[in-house]
Amino acid sequence: MVDPVTLQMVRDVVAIFGVIAGFTYYVLTVRNSQRTQRQQLETRQAQLFMQLYSLYDTKDFMEDYAKVSYIFQYEDLADWQQKYGIHTNLPAYASWARIGRYFDGVGILVKKNMIDVNLVTELLREPVIYSWENMRPWVYEMRDEMDTPEVWENFEYLYEEVRKRHPQTTPYEDLPSTKVVARPEP
């Protein structure tokens, strides 16, 4: 017959191993769940970014970007309104607004960590930098004139984040294409 003390000890050891096995299973399950969630988040971010990129990679967007970044030239807000304002040149205004709103939206997604700023920087670096640097004077004057400091603040945030990661990108003012004297009007 088995000694009751030995039997109790065996039961205790089995119970301890059961608890250890259960705890180990729990830890492994939690780690696996975290890894799966991280992969799902990265996948969703990549999908969202590719949706944004597919909009960027259209003929219409490229035409708007070219106008805003390379063709539209202005001295100040009054000059901009005369050349490209909603009442004087609706197609030009629409191009301007689409680019600003697009990058403002991307800036919101970056600020909220919904997409990785490094993805944006890798594929959209020049468009973000050159659009903002050409639009910045208008934005700053618009903010002052209308007392609306939030105008395209997320676009500016995006620009600053991209610029931090690529300070060596040629500034807009130094681009050869911005030194052209005569530019066609849109």
Buried (B, 14 or more C-beta within 10 A) or exposed (E): EEEEEEEEEEEEEEEEEEEEEEEEEEEEEEEEEEEEEEEEEEEEBBEBBEEBBEBBEEEEBEEBBBBBBBBBBBEEBEBBBEBBBEEEBEEBBBBBEBBBEBBBBBBBBBBEEBBBBEBBBEBBBBBBBBBBBBBBBBBBBBBEEEEEEEBBBBBBBBBEBBBEBEEEBEEBEEBEEBEEEEEEEB
